Amino acid sequence: MSGQQWRKALWHLRHGGVEGFKEFRRKRESELTSTRTSTVGSPNQEDTDTPTLSVIVPAFNASDFIDRCLKSILNQSGVSLEVIVVDDGSFDDTVEKANQHHGSTRVSVLTGPNEGPARARNRGVEVARGKYIAFADADDEVLTEAYSTLVDSLERTGSDIATGSYVRIGSAGWSRPKLTARVHIRQRLAVRLEDMPELLEEPVLWNKVYRHDFWNRHVGEMWGFSNYEDQEPVYRALVGAAAIDVLTNDVYAWRLADGRDTRSKRKAELSDLQSKLDVIDALRDTLNHAPDHVVEQAYAIWMGTDLAMHAEYLDTANKRFRKTLCDAARTLRKTMPKDAWKLMPAQERLCMWVVAFGDMDDIEEILGTRMEETRAVPLELVDGTWIVAPTYLSRLKSDIPQRLLKAQPVDFKPVVIVRNARWIGEQQIEFQGCAYIPGVDPGRTTFRMQGIMDGATVLDVSAESRNDNRVDLDVGDPWRTYEAGGFTVGVDVSSLSDISPRGIDLIGSFEMGAMHVHTPAVSTAVVGMIAPSPILDSGRLTVIADARSELSIRPVHIPTDPVVVKNVDFRGRDVTVTVDGSADVYSLTLRAAENDVELKAQGPSIFTATLPELPERFRSQGERQWRLTATTKDDHDVDVYHSAVDYLLPGTSSVRLAANSAGKVRLVQRFRRVTVTGATNDRDRLLIIGRIDPPERLKVVLKSSEQTIEPSESAFHADGSFTAVYDLTTTGAEGGKVAALAGGYHLKYGETPNQTDSWARAAGKLAIRPVDCFTEWNTLRVEGKNSGAVSVMASPPWSSGERSKYGRFQLRDKDWGQLADGIVFESYNGKSANDNPRAIFDAIRDTRSDIPLYWSVRDRRVDVPDGGVPIVEGTAAWHRAMATSRVWVNNNNFPYYVQKLPGQFYLQTWHGTPNKKLLLDMSRRKVPLTYRRIMRTEVPQWDLLLAQSETAAHRLCASLGYEGAVAVGEQPRNARLLESLNRQGQLRKLLGLSAGERVILYVPTWRDADRNGRPLRWREFLLDPLRLAEATEARVLVRAHHVANSKHEELPFTLDVSDYPHVEDLMAVADVLITDYSSIVYDFELTGGTAVHFVPDRISYEKERGLYPGWAEGRNVAENFSDLLQFVIDELASEGRAPAAVPSWPAVNQLARMLRARVLKPDDVIEPPTAH
């Protein structure tokens, strides 16, 4: 067997044991026989019917998805097809799973060695028998009726290619990429590439169907690029096609599965960049005879999309990557048509112009500013010309041509969102929503709503402006407010005597002087926008959103003299229908699959019925659809229509109306419906208001990926309505009151708190309008999402003006007045109130109560000690305190935009003696650009730096570029450590530890992956605390670094103390400290206990981060569990420890006196006792 077959055999042995290996050998023998015949002739030769379509599926180790892919293809209807699976040398059980479908005469499986997807597709094309061919990747899915739609279009038009839209699916659900939404915004049949050069933006094989003979003539054999192998054949196809059908239908689902190595993650790799450059060279050859505007479009894609995506990683790339990309951009620029730059968005064209010149300082200025601010670009009108004005322009050394600064049509991206639509007359409708162009001051635009029917403008209505405070939150623009972009517009269609069956598309039109831009109006309604008008003589009109949420007014035919109901009311399963008095009705019946329920007449126009209970299978999911029919007096069964109906405010009953464009009476019944209709707050509590139908006492909880918050009390009423009350505060780690919520939650329900997996849904006005609650602890937004789910976003307690990026940016430039008495403390970027700043705070608070002592915090979850005033970062109170307080004390860094004013004193305490290399001592590419930029402005502002030792002083000054005064001495925080050694009994009781219990404290530092939000699961970490506890018979305390996201796990003999506020207390009760590269060992030495560096990843960590020479000199180092265990056991067997002497300078009280003096006597020159 080949090496590849041995790997496959090994896979079967590992997953199936000896029997699995034997089964593999039996199947392999059978495959060898079948392959010799199947790969030289046409598949399915026994089938005399020639398929219309051949679908070629290359597969390599696609075991997890191949079955789902093939089912999605075989379930296609309306077209005869064959499926050719070409296994590209898989060594998992892909072939076995594909062969399970071999019983279908439509499926053939070809096997062979691994040669890449291009050659695999070539093999499939060689044996394909269909008039048309299509390609699908083995881990993707083909959407319902995709192939029949594409083939039908080709049959009608005779085009060579038909292409449809696609969606992206992954762990977070599905989404439609902006690119494909732009290309497939409207149907265009029998076009050429020169008519629609934007087709080059979608160089993928799998969302298209090709004529087989066309493919053989104009595309032929695909070449085996190492990556992006489908782009070159797609270019050849698009260039060679005499006609192309571009459809709006979604036809394909491209999967981004969990753990899959996506292209976006590979953009920082040199091999991926080189692959892209190889493909671009090949693509240029395909366009040798293309029209100029097509070539311009291609260059704009290559430079503004392909290479620009790689440029995002230049700040952390190695020199070879940088040189390769900059050289490629420079080469491309030399041959690039000038007009191609106009097709690139502003950020991309400015960035790539700078990349082409290779100035890394300018490149990092652009990338860094975008990270700190936004990717949006402000647009300014100068002397009648719109220009782009990003804030970094004045800081660049590179010369940017004026032609690149001139705003182009691609820079104007208008947005029109309709939030509500209601008919105010038979043919008059009112729309409410917002309209804006990102980057453009709304005061410079005039907005109108237009209606386009069959290509002609038939409606053109001015809009009335109104404030909409939701817009700034959605846009996130730091330079503009778009509140004035709210609108109300009334549309009257009574003058249109004949409306096309294709309807009237609603288009937003913006006028900016001589410039006009347009965009479709879209809906964000929870239920999808369906708004039928009252019934007219000839039918009715309905405002409806399509699959892209784009709005139109469509005519709906209704029979002459329809049966019309005035009202449909629900109470549980009881349905009451009020019929128009003029209706000629004998009886009404609700019909569902195998269920008919006849309504009883309660008078001439009122009918009632009780729907049967749903079977148990509907308890967890699903619903039953009912349609209302009427039997007329002449014995005809007909549909029944609403005279008027508003679907945008969903009901709360288990039975409610189902939206449909005709306005027919349709109902949906659920086993149980839990809806939320509103919210409010009562001081420190959030009140959620809703209904459970049928009435039942359920647990409605706030649920996030990390928390499940139960209501502190709930009130249930006989009609099913309920109010759930959630406490917004909880007890902090030090006994204070703190915020209980942070981040995003969804409302879910269940019978018990541990079984709350069902989603509560938005109903009533909450479906079209969110509720905002402003409290001392949070700013809360309760909102119905497009899916119908109800979200609760708990932000820091910002005011209505502070919660938008624009509002917070405005506070940065405000004059807050003169300096005043006050000290601002911050610890670990506002995530805690401890460490060195806390020790200094305690000393000052205990002696002076007349100095305002502020704590800068990220949110109100931080337990600020008594005597401290919490100020949340970004609020007006925070800016005022930062600007007017005479002293700052920090152990890390403030945000990048903070600038010290004359007369202010900044004490930097830092947070330990560095073992891990810092900033300037590290390779530039290993330090995030944002941190480099912060420290470039942060460090020069320090007036005094504390260092634990001479070694620490040298490392900190050299690595951070600090040249100011340094005070060397024990860390102020360790005053608490030495004090805690005298109250171990009290601390043990607080932590739940027995008096004689031996304690191990495990405190690892952070890894790069922790910055990306990777959850830290202790049993999967380098040291399994449970294993250590069982081997030593000791209690193991584990504490994650503040950068890491610890997943609290209940493990025997272990205790996660990551949320405990003071690590000094933990060190005081620990017999042994285990860490890896943390500076905590220098503090623990004061206890007299034993510390061990457990470093099984030492080599890889050295490469990742780097360590200072002699970082573990004189201390215990273990690189495996056995050595670690020996160190720990020896220490636990020892008789005890002798704490170190009390440290001298900087004694906390002396340091506190110095800072008090600076606050109260700011004009005096006060020096620390020891400084370097």
N, C-alpha and C positions, 0 to 999 in steps of 0.2 A: 504493500500500500504506500501511497505518497505520504509526505509529511502532513499534508492537510487531512487525509483520510485517517491518519493516526490520531490527530487532534479530535476528529469527529468520534472515533472509537473511544477515546478517553472520556469524552463528554458523556457518552452512553454508559460507560462503565461507572462513572462518578454518580450519575443520576439513576441508573437502573441496576447497578450491581452486575454480577456475573450473568444473570439471566438477560439483563438489558444488553450486555455486550454480545451474547449469543444471538439475540433477536436482531441486533444491528448487522451481524455477519450474514444471517439468513436473508435479510432484506437487501443487503449490499449485493449478494450474488444475483438476486432477482433483478435489481436495478441495472447491473452490468449487462444482463441479457436484453432488457427492454430498451436500454439506452442505445445499444448498437443498432436497433431498428428505428427507434423513434427520432433520433437526431438526424437521420439522413433522408427521411421522407416527410410528408405532410402528416400532422397529427390527426387522430380520429379518422383514419382512412376508411374505416368501416362505415362511417356516416356519409351517405351520398349527398346529403343536403349541404350546400355551400353556405356558410354563415355570412350574414351581412357585415358583421364586425368581428375583428380579432383583437382581443385585449391581452397585451403582453405584460407579464408581471415578473420582473427580475427580483430574486430573493437571495439574501445572504443573512444567515442566522436570524431569521425573522419569526422564530417559533412563537413569540408572544402575541403576534399580530396577524399572521398569515391567514388564520382561519376566519377572523373577522373581515379581513380584506376580501377574501374569495366569496364569502357570503354576500357582501355588499355588491359584488359584481354579478353573481348568479341570481340575485334577487331583482336585477334590472328587468323591466317589462317593456314591451313594445318594440323589441329589436332582437333578431336571432344573432347569437354571438357564440364564439369559442374563447376559452381562456387558456393561454399558454404560460404556464409557470416555468421560468428558467432559473433553476437553482444554481447559484454562482459559488458552488463548493462549500455550502454550509456544513458546519460540524456540530450543529445542534439537531433537533428533530424537525426542522422545517420541511424536509422532503416527506417525512412520514405524515405530517399534518396535511400537507398539500395533497398527498395520495389518498387521504380520506375522502376527498372530493372527486377522485378519479372515477368513481362509479358513474358520475355524470358524463355522458358522451361529449359534453361541452368542455371538459377540462383535460389538458395534457400536461404532463410534468417532464421537463427535460433536465438532465443532470450533467454536470461537467466540472472541470477544475475552476478554481477562483481566478477570474481574469478581469473582474471589474464590471460595473453595471452597464457600461456602453457595449461591451462585447456580448454580454448576456442579452441585451435588447436586440443586437444584430442577429443573434441566433433565433430569437423569437420572430423577428420580421421575416427571416428566410423561410420559415415553415408556415407563416400565417396564410390563411386562405380567404380571409374576408375581403369584401370590397373596400372596407374602411379598416383602419387600425387605430388603436389607442394604447396608451401606456398607463400603468398604475404601479406605484411603489408598494411593496409588500406590507409596510406598516401604516398605510393610509386607507381611506375608505372612499368609495364612489357613492355619491348621494342618489337618492331615489329618482328614477326616471331621467337621470343625467344623460345616458347614452341615447335613449330614444329621442330626447330633445335635440341633442347635437346632430344625430344622424338625420332626423326629420328635416332640420334646417338645411343640411347639405343636399338632401334629396330635392328640396324645393328650389334652392338657389343654384345648384350646380357648382358651388364654391369648392375650393381645395381643402380648406381648413375651417372648422367651427370651434370656437373657444368660449368657455363659460367662466363665471366667477368661481371663487373657492373660499372656503373658511379654514380657520386654523383651530385645531382642537388640542387640548392639553389638560393638565390637572385642574386648572382654574376654569374650565368650561370652553366654550367656543367663542371666536371673535372673527371679524372680517378685516383683514389687513387693509389699511388705507389705500395701498397701491392698487389692489384688485378692485376696490370700490370705485376708484378713479377711472380705471380703464374700462370697466363695465357699467358705467353710470347710465348708459342708454344703449338700446339695441341698434346695431348698424350692420346691415347685410351687404355681402358682396363688395367689401371695401378692399383696397390694396394698402400695403405698408406705407406708401407715399401719402395716402389719404389719412392715415392714422398712425404716425410714427411712434406714438406712445405705447403701441403694442410691444415695442422692444423692452419696456419696463417689466414685462412678465415672461422672461425666457425660461419657462418650465414646460416640460413635455405633457404632464399628466392632466391638465384641464382642457385638453384639446382632442378632437377626432380628426384624422387625416384621411384623404383618399389614398388607398394603397398604391395605385399606379403613380399618383403624384409624388408620393414619398420615394418610390424607387427612382424616379427621374430626377428629382431636385434635391433630395437629401442623401439617400443611399446610406453607406456605412457610417456609423458613428465612431468617433475617435476616442481613445481611452485616456482622457485627462485624469489626473490624480484627484481632481475635485471639480465641481461645477460642470460635469461632463454633459449635462443636457442643454447647456446654453448655446453651444455652437450649432448643433443640429436644428434647434428652434430658430436661430437667426437664418440659417439656410432655408428653412421652410418658409419663414415670413417673407424673405426676399424673393423666393421663387414663386410664391402663390399668386395666381392671377386674380383670386377673389377669396376673401376671408369673411366669415360670419362671426360677428362679435355679439354674444348674447348676454343678457343680464342675469340669467338663471344661475344659482349656485349649483355646481356639478361635482365638486370634489372637496374632500376634507383632508387637509394636510396635518399630520399628527406631530405634535411635539410632546412625546411621552416623557414621564418622569425619568430623570437620569440620562435622557438622550443627549448626546453631544451635539448641540445645535450649532449652526454656522455662526451665529452671533457670538457664541462663546469661543469660537476658534479664531476670531478676527485678530487677536493679539499674537498669533503664532506665525512665524516667518514662513513655514511651509504652506499655510493657507494663503498668505499674501502672494507667494510665488505662484501658486496654482491660479490665483485670480489673474495675475499678470500674463501667464501663459495663455489663459483663455481669452483675455482682451486682445492679445496679438492675433489669435485665430479669428476672433470676431471682426477685427478690422479688415481681414482678408475677404470676409463674406460681403463687405459693403463697398468693395472697390468701384462698383458701377451704380451705387445707390444715389438718389437725388441728394442735393446738398442739405436740405432740411432734415432728411432721415439721418445723415451722418452727424449733423449737429445734435440731434436727439441722442444718438448713441454716445457721443463724447460726453454729453451732460450726464448721462447715466454712469459711464465709467469713472468720470472724475468726481461727480457730485453725489453719487450713491455708493458705488463699489469701493473706490479708494477712500472716500470720506468715512466709511464705516471702519476701515482699518485705522484711519487717522485718530479715531476716538481713543486709541490705546497708545499713542505715541509718548505720552507722559511717563509710562512705565515700561516701555519697550526697550530692548537692548539696542546697542549701536548699529548692529547689522540690519535689524528690522527698520530702524529709523533711516539709515542710508538707503536701503532698498526702496522704501516707500517714497522718500523725498526725491530720489533720482527718477523713479517712475513717474511721479507727478510732474517733475520738471520736463521730462521727455514728452509726456502727453500734452503739456501746455504748449510746447513748441509747434506741434502739429494740429492743435485744437482750433477749430474755426472760432472766430471772435463771437459770433452770435450764439455759440453753444453755451457761453457763460450766462447768457440771459435766461436760459432754461433751468438754471440751478438756483435753488432757494438761497437767500442772502447769507445765512450762516455757512452753508456749504461752499458757496463760491468764494467768500472772504477767507475762510479757513484753508481751503485747498490752494488758493493763490499764495498764501503764506507758506504752506507746506512745500509748494514747488520751489520756494527760495531757501527752504531748509533752516530757517532761523528758529532754534528750539525755544529761545526766550519768548519770541512772539507766538509760537505755536502753543506754548504752555499758558501764555496770557489769555489766549482765546479759549482754550479748553477750561482753564481754571475759572474764568469769568462765567462761562456757561454753567459750570457746576454750582457756583455760588449764587447766581441770579436765576437765569432761565435761558432756554434755547430760543425764546421769542426775541424778535428784533423790533425796537421802536421805529416807527416811520414818521418822518417829518416833512412838511411841505415848505420848501425853500424856494422863493422866487418863482412860484408856480410849478415847481418840479418836486415830485416825491423822491426822497432819498432815504436809505437805510442808515440808522444812527446807533449802532451798538456801542455800549459804554467803553469798550476796550479800544476803540479806534485811536484815541489820543495817546494811548500807552504803547502803541506798536512802533517799532523801528522801521518795519517794512513799508515801502511806498505802495499804497493801494490806489490803483487807477480810478479816476472819477466815474468811469463807465461802469465799474463794478458796484459803486455806491448808489447809482441810480436805481430806484425801485423798479422792478419788473412785474409783469402780471402774476408771475409765480409767487411773488412776495405778498400778494393780497389774497388772504384766505378767509372769505366772509363766512359767517355763521348765522343761520336763522333757525331758532328753536321755537316751536309752538307748544306751549304748555297746556293750553286749554282752548277748546272750540265749542261754541254753543250757538244754536240757531235762535235768533231773536225775532224771526219772522218766517213766513213760509219759504222765502227765497233770500233771506238776509242772514248772514252768519258773522259772528264776532270771534276774532282770534286774539289770544293774549300770549305773549312770549317775549323773546329778546332777540335783538339783531345787532351784530357788531363785527368789526374787522380787527383781529388781534394786531396790536401795534399802532392802530390809528385812533386818534381822539374822536369819540363819537360826535363831538360838536362840529367836526369837519365833514360829517357825512349826512346825507339825506336818504332816508330809507322809505321804500315803497314796496307794497305787495303786488305782484303781477300774476296774472293767470295766462298760461300758454296752452292753446288748444290747436292740435295738428300743426304746430310750428308757428302759429300766429298769436300775437298778444291780444287777448280779448278782455282782460281786466288790468287796470292800472290804478291802484288806490293808495292814497297817502296814509301814513300811519300816525297815530297820536302817541307821543312819547310819554313814558311813565317810568318811575324808578323801579329797578329790579335788583335787590341786594344779593341775589343768588349768583349774578353774572361774575362778579369779581372773584368769588370763591372758585367758580368753574374755570376761569381763564388763568388765574395765577400770574398775572402780569404785574411786575413791581413798579412800572412807570405810569400806567394809565388806570383810571377807573372807568368802568363800563356800566355803572349803575343806570346812567341815562339811556342805555340801550334797550331798556324795556319798552314794549309797545302794546298798543291796542289798535286793531284795525277792523273796520266793518266792511264786509264784501257783499254787494248786492248783485245777484245773477239774474234778476228778473228781466233785464234787457236782452238776455241771450235766448233767442227763441228756439234754437236747435243746438243742443250740446252733444258733441261727439261721443260715441260709446267709449272712446279711449280717455275721455274725461278732460279736465282742466288741471294741468300741473301748476302747483303753487310755487312761485319763484320769488325770492327776495332780491330786490334791486337796490344797489347803493350808488349814489351819485356823489363824487368828490371833485368838484370843479368840472374839468373836461373829461374826467375818467369815470367810467361806469363798470361795475362788477356785479355779477349775478351768482346766485347759488340756490339750490332747491331748499325749500322749507322742510324741516324734519320735526318729528314728534318725539317727545320723551315721556309720553303718558304710560303709566304702569300697565294698563291693559292693552296697549296698542291703540292708536287713534282710529276709532270708528264712530262717526257722528252723523247718523241719518237725520235728514230734514223732516219736517212734518210732511204728511202725504199730500201730493199735488194731484191735479186732475190726471196727468199723464204718468204718474209714478212718484219718485222721490229722488233727491240728491243726497249723496253721502260723502262726507270727508273721510278719507281713508289713508292709512299709512301702508306703504308696500314693505317688502322684505328688508329694504334699506332704510325704513322709517321715513321715506320721502312722501310728502303729502300731495294729494290731488282731490278734486271734487268730481265724483263719478255719478252719472245718471244710473238709476236702477229702475228697471221695468217692473210695474206692479199691475196685476190684472184689473180690468174694469170692475168697479163696485166691489172692492175687496172687503173681507170681513176685518173690521178694525176694533181694537180694544183700547180703551182709554187708560186703563191702569191694570197692573199685575202686582199683587201684594203677596208677601210670604210671612208666615209665622211657623218656623220649623219646617215640617213637611207639608203643612197646610198651605194650599194655593187658592187665592181668590182672584178671579178675573172679572173685570168690569168691561162689558161690551158696549160699543157705541149703540145708542138707542135705535139707530136706523138700520142696523145690521140684520140681514135676513138669515137668522141662525136657528137651526133646529136643536143642535147639540154641539158640545165642545169635547174634544178628547185629547189627552196628553199621550203621546206615543213614544216608546223607546224600543230597543231591540227586545222582542218577545214580551213586551209589557205594554198594555193599553189601559189607561185610567180615564173613565168617563166622568166629566164634571157634572155636578148636580146643580140644577137651576134653583136659585134662591129668590127668583123674581124675574122680571122681563129682561134684565140686563146683567145680573150678577150670577156667576157660576163659581162653585167651590169644589175642591177635591183634596184628598190626603194621599200623598205619594207613598208607596210601600217602602219599608225600610230596606236599605241596601244590604246585600249579603256580606258576610264577614270578610270576604276577600277584598272589599273596598276599604277596610279599616285603615290600612297603611298607606294606600295610594289609589289613584284612579277616581273617575267620576262617571256618572251616567248622564247621557244626553237625552233630553226630551224635546219634542216639537209639538206645538199646539196646532190642532187641525179643527176645522168646523164642518159640520154636516149641515148644508143649507136645506131649506124647505123643499127644494127641488131634488134633494137626495144626492148632492155632490159633496165630496170631501175636498176641502181647500185649505191652504195655509192661512194663518191668521197673522195680521200685521199690527204693530204699534202705531197709534196715531202720531205719537211723539215719544222719544226715548233718549235718555242720557246714559250712555254706557261708561262714561269716564269716571263716574262715581260708583264703584262696585258696591254691591250690597253685602250684608253681614250674615244672612241666613245660610243654612246648609244647602238650601235651594236658592239659586239666584239667576238673573238673566244672563244669557250667553250672547255676546256681541256678534252681529252679522251685518253685512253691508245693506241688505234689503230691509232690515228692521223687522224681520219676521219674529214671532214670539218663540224663542228658544230658551230652554232652561238647562242648567247643569246642577246635578245633585251630588253632594259629597256625603260620605259617612259622617264626617265631622268637619266643621269649618271654624277655624280660629282666626279672627280678623282683628286688626288694630286700626282704630279710627282717629286717634288723637293722643296728645301727650301734653303735660304741663309739669311745673315744678313747684314744690312747697318747701322753701328754704333749702334744707339739705337732702331733699328727697325728689326722685323722679317718679311721676305718676303716668303709667301707661293705661290708656282707656281702650277697651275693645269689647268683643263679644265672642262667646263660645256657643255654637249651635250644633246639635242640641245641648242644652245647658248641662255642664259637667264641671266638677272641681278639678282643674288641671293645673300643672305647674307651668307657668309662662316665665321663661328665664332669658336673661341677657347672656349670649354665648359668643365667645371668641375662640381663637385657636389655643389660648392659654387660660382662659377663665370661664367659669359658669357662675353667674351671679343670680341667686334666687331672690325673689321679692321678700322683703321683711314682713309684709302683710298683704293680704289680698281680700277684696270684697267681691262676692259673687251674688248676683241677683236672679230672681225667678225667670226673667226673660233671657238669661244667658249673658247679659252685659257684665263686665267685670272691670275692676280697677286694681292694677298691680303696682305696688309701691316698692321702690328700690332705694336703699340708702346710698347716697352719693359719697358717704364718708365711712371710714373704718379706723381702727386703732393702729397707729404707726408702730414701728419697731421700738420706739422709745416711749410709747404710751400716749403720744399726742394724737390729735385728730388729723387725718390725711384723706386725700381723695381716694375713692375705691375704684374709679373707672379711668381708663386711658386707652385710646385707640378705638378700633372699630368692633362693633358687636352686631349680632343679628338676634331678633326675637324668635325663639323656638319654644316648643311646648312638648309636654309628655305627661304621663301619669305620675312619674316620680322625677326628682331632679336629675337622677342618673340616666333617665331614659327620655331625654328631651331632644329628639332627632327630627321632629316634624316642624315645618316652617309656618310661622304665623304670617298672614298676608295683609297687605294694605287695603283699606276699604274707605269709603266715604271721601271726604276732602283730603285726607292724607295721601290718597292716590295721585293727586295733582299738585299738592302743596306741602312742603316739609314744615315741621314745627321746630322752632329754635327755643332753647331754654338757656338763660344766662344765670349762672350761679357763682358763688364764691369759689367753688371747687373745680368746676368744668364749664365749658360752653358745649351744650349738647344739641345735636341736630338729629331729629327723628324723621326718617324719610322712607317713602315707598320707592323701591328700585324697579328697574324695567322688568325684572323677573317676577315682580309682585311681592318679593320678600321685603321685610321691614328692617332697616338698618338703624343703628344708634351710633353716631360718631361722637366720641368724648374727646374734645380738644382741651388744651389748657384753658384756664378761665380768661380768655380774651374777650374784650368788648366787641360790639358789632363792627366797630371801625378797625379793631386790631386783628381780627381773625383772617382778613384777606392779606395776601402778600403786599398788595399796594398799600394798605393801611399801615402795615408794620414798617415798610420802607420809608413812608413819610415821617415816621417818628425819628428815624436815624439822623435827619438833618435839622431837627428842631433845636432851637436855643432854649435850654432848660434853666437858664439863670446862673447866678453866681455860686461858687463853692460854699459849702456849709459843713457843719460838723456831721460826721457820719463815716462809717466803715462798711464796705461791701465785702462779704465773704463768699467764696465759691469753692466747692470741692468736686473733683472729677466731673467737670463740665456740667455742674448743676444736678447731678444724679444722686447726690447724697449731701449730708451735712456733718461730715466727720473728718478724720485724718488731721493733718497739721493745722488747717484753718480752724477746725473745731477746738483744738486745744488752746489756740490763741483767743478765740471767741470766748471760751469759758473763763479765761483769766481776766479778760477785760470786763465781761458782764458781772463778774463777782465783785469787782471793785468800783465800777462806775455805771450808774444807771441813766446818766444824762446824755450819753452818746448814742445816737441811733445806730443800731447794729442790724444790717440787712443781710439776708441770705439769698443769693441768686440761685434760682432753681428752675429746672426745665418744666415742671408741672407741680401740682399740689400733692403728689404722692410722696414727696420728700418730707420727712418728719423733722421740721425745724425746731430746735430746742427753745425752751422758754427764754424770753428776752430777745429773741431774734424776730425780725420782720421778714416774712417770705415775699420775694418779688419774683414774678414769673418772667423768664426771658422773653423779650419782645414786646412786653406791655409798656404802656406809658409810665407806670410806676417804676418799672425796671430801668428804663432809659433815664428817668429823672434821677434816680438814686445813683446810677453809674456816672452821670454827668456832673453831679453836685457833691458827691461824697469825697472827702479829702484823701481817703486811704482805701486801697483795694488789697485784698489778701486772697491768693489763689494757689492751688497746688497743681494746676494744669494750664489751661489757656482759656481765654474768653473767645467769643465768636470773632470771625475775621474782620468784621466792620467796626469793632470797638477801638477807639483811639483815646488815649489818655490826654487830658487837658493840662495846661500849665498850672502848677501848684498841687497837682495830685501826686500821691506817693503809692507806688505799686510794689508790694512785697510778694515775691514768688518763693513759696516754701518748697516746691516740688514734692515728690511723693516717694522718695527712696534713693538708694545708691544704685546706679544703673549696672546691671549685669549684661543685659541685652543692649546691643549697639543702638545708638540714637541718631537720627537725622543726618548730620553731616558726616558721621562715621560710617554710614550705610551707603550702599550703592543707590544712586539717585532713583533708579527704576523700582527699588523696593519700598520707597516711601511714597504714599499717596500724594498726588499733586496738591490736593486741598490742604493737607497738613503742612506741606512745605511752604505754601503761600501764607497760611496762618502764622507760622512761626517766624517768617521773614518780617512781619510787622509786629508780632507779639514780643519777641525777645528784646528788641531795643527799648521797649517801654518799661522794662523792669528796673527798679531802683536798687533792690537788694535781693540777692538769691541766697537761700539757706542750703547748706550742704552738710551731709552727715559726717563726712571725713575729708581729708585732703584728696584722697583718691576720688571720692564722689565729686568734689569741686573741680578737679582737673577734667574728669569725663564730661561733666555737665557743660562747663564753659567751652571745651573744645568741640563737643558734638552739637551744641546749640548756637555756637557763635556768639556767646555772651561775653562782654568785656567790662561789665560793671562790677560793683562791690559784691563780695561774697562773705557771708558769715558762716564759719565752720563750727559745728558742734552737734550734739545729739538732736534728733528730730523732736520737735515739741510734742508730737502725738505720744511719744513714749513715756511722758510723764504719767499718762493714764495707764500704760502697761505696768509700770512699776507700782502704781497705786493698786491696780487690779490684782497683783500678786498677793496683796494683803487681804483680799476678800474672795479667795477662791471658793470657799464654801458657799457664799452667797451666789456667786456666778454659776457654780455647778447646779445649785438648786434651780436657778432661773432657766438653765439649759436642759433640765431634766436628767442630770447626771448624778449617779450615786457618789457618796463620799470616797469610797475606795476604788472606784472604777478607773482603769487606765485609759488614757485618751490620746488618740492620734489625730492631728490636724493636717488635712491634705489641702494645699492651696496652690494649684497650678496657675501659671500665667496664661495669657491668651495666645491664640494662633490667628494667622491671617484669615482663615475661614470664618472666625468668630465675628469679624467685622461685617461679613456678608449675611449675618443673621442665622448662621447654622446653629441649631439647638444643641446644647451640650448635654448628652445623655451619659451619665457617669459610668454605667456598666459597659459602655462602648468606648470609653476613653482609655488613655494609656495605662491607667491603674484602676482596676476594678475594686472599689472600696469594700464591697461585700466579701470578695475573696481575701482582702487584707484583714478584715475584721475577723473572719473565721479562722485565719491562720494565726492570729495574734491573741485572740480572745479579748480584744480591746474594742472600745467604742471609737468609730471613725467619724470625725466631723469633716465634711467636704464644703469647700467654699470656692465658688467660681469668681473669676476676675470680673470687674464691672463691665468690661467690654463684651464678655460672653453672655449668652442667653441660656441660663441653667434651666433644665427641665426637672422640676422637683419630683423625685421618685421616692416612694415609700419602700425602703430596703431595710431588712433586719440588721440590727447592730450598727446602723449608720444614721447620720443626721445631717441634712443639708442646711447649712447655716449661711448660705449666700446672701440672705436678706437681713442677717443680723448686722446692726449698724456699726459696731466697733470690733475690728479684728484684734485689737489689743486685748480685749476680754477673752477672746478665744485662745490667744497665745498664752495667756496667764493660766488657763486650766489644762493646757496640752502638755503631755509628757514628751511627745515627739512631734516635730514638725517635718512634714514631707512637702517638698515643692519641686519645681524643675529649675527654672531660671529666674525666679522672682527675687526681688530685693528684700523680701520679707525676712530672709535669713539674718540680715544684719540687725533687725529689730529683735528677733527671737533670741539672739545671742545674749541679750540683757537678762533673759530669764534663767540662764544657766543650763537650759535644756539642750537636747541633741537635735540637730537638723540634718536632714538627708536630701541631697539632690537626686531625684529619680528621673533619669534622662535616657530612656530607651530610644528616643528619636533624636539623639544628640547630633548625629551627622546631618540629618535632613534639616534640623532646626538651624544649625550653623549656616547652611546654604540659604535657608529662608530668611533669616533675620541677622545672624552674626552675634558673637559673644566677645566680650572684652578679654584680653589675656589675663590669666590668673583669676578668672571670675569665681572659681570654686576652691581657690587655694586654701589648704588647711581644713577643709570640710569634707564630710562624707559624700561620696558620689557612687550611685548604683545605676548600672545600665541594664539590669535585668531584675526580675522579681525575687529570685533567690538571694542575691546580694542585698537587696533592699530588706528582705525579711530578716536577714541575719543582723543588720544594723539595728532594726527596730526591736527585735527580741533582746539583743544585748542591752539596749537602753532601758527597756521596760523592766529588765532584771536588776538594774542598778538601784542604788539606795536613794537617789534624789538629786537635787541640783542646788546650786548656790547663786542667787541672783547677783547681777553686777551692781556696782555702786551707782548712786544717783548721779545723773549727768550734770555737767556744769553749764557752760554757754552753748546755745542760747537758752538759758532757763526761761521757761514760759512767762513767768511774772516779769522778768526783766525785758523780754521782748514786748510784752503787753504794755509796759510803761513807755517804751519808746514810741509805739504806735499811738497811744493816748496823747502823748506830747505832740505828735505830728498833727493830730486832729485839733487839739486845743490851742497849740502854739505853732501854727503853720509857718510863720516867718522865721523861726529859729532854725539854725542848722544843727541837726541832731544826728550823730553818727553812732552806729552800733559799736559795742566794746571791741569786737574783733572783726576786721574786714580785710579782704585781699583786693 
